[in-house]
Amino acid sequence: MSELKNPLEVYKLLPQSNCGQCYLPTCLAFSAAVIKGDKKLADCPPLASSTTDQPAEKVLARESTDRQLAQHLASLSRDVEAIDLSVAAQRTGGYFAGGKLAVQCLGKDFWVDQAGQVSSQCHTHAGLTIPLLSYIVQSKGGDLSGNWVPFRELKNGAAMSPLFVKRCEKPLKLIADTHTDLFADLVSMFSGQRTANQFAADISLVLYPLPKLPVLICYWQPEDDLASAINIFFDATAENHLNIESIFALGTGLVMMFEKIVRQHI
């Protein structure tokens, strides 16, 4: 396979749509990440799923999405093996019992053993397992600040903020606009909390996808000439527990789960 030597050569292979499915803001940023070794061509979903009209030397490097996820999970599991789970329980807000660490995700206990294997009475999948293991590995502990900030105001959030709006807030706003009652019911489905007078929103929900990484969702209904609006806020300490890419992935995973629930109720 011919070697890709610079970002421009990578960029020519891409759809150049800036779709954001690789979790980077532009195709050019993805191209630079490939050259640096931080990303692989297979991390571009449109490229990985395109037909075989591409030259063979451009597709030999692709690995399936499932294989990529499996590799990522295996890497996180190895990281967990090196961690004292009883100590991790203190900094993650979980508890240690029977040689396993239990961490609540949206009100449900998920158990992690010393080999990094996750079990629960609920269905487990990569969309939950990867953020959970990342949290166990990355969290520095500490108390929540109680200061809610939008994604863009997180320390490393500005560059990815437009993509966060596109992939998280806009589809969530559509759910709230078209299924307002169901949207409000999410709080009871996932052991969240209704809050009052948060940014003068009509609906304010606090959910806990991870114990020390709560999410505040504020929705303002349309009024007179004002359109509806929605914002997702994080505690200002969020990056003490997950890096910005993992926080982004957690947000998109939540919205995808909500979309699935809506489809089941239509």
PyMOL commands that set and color helices and strands:
alter all, ss='L'
color gray80, all
select helices_A, chain A and resi 7-13+27-36+41-43+45-49+56-59+65-81+85-92+126-138+151-153+161-178+180-189+238-240+244-265
alter helices_A, ss='H'
color red, helices_A
select strands_A, chain A and resi 95-97+100-105+108-112+118-119+148-150+193-194+203-210+213-220+229-235
alter strands_A, ss='S'
color yellow, strands_A
deselect
rebuild
show_as cartoon
